[in-house]
């Protein structure tokens, strides 16, 4: 009888070892998947930040090429993929930055600054005004 009890104990130990190994690899698999999802999300945020900066650059370039009296409204989103970010124009460059993302593009001389929400751009006497 003592012999059967030893086989049961060995079976339980083998089961626990196999269960622990499977649990370890499953957890490792989930960690790798989560890391890939996070990197994809970060890549998407960077791409959207670049697209946003380029669209503002395009708006300013269009105003520069237009004649005096040009007026246009355009919108800047409050968040990028659900995350807060900062946007501003300084030293003739547009900056978009947040945790782990950032981009900058030359926009030339502009009077005023950009904001989230509705923006107004106009050209008067050869000067580009942003949210006058």
Secondary structure, 3 states (H helix, E strand, C coil): CHHHHHHHHHHHHHHHHHHHHHHHHHHHHHHHHHHHHHHHHHHHHHHHHHHHHHHHHHHHHHHHHCCCCCEEEEEECCCECCECCEEEEECCEEEEEECCEEEEEECCCCEECCCCEEEEEEEECCEEEECC
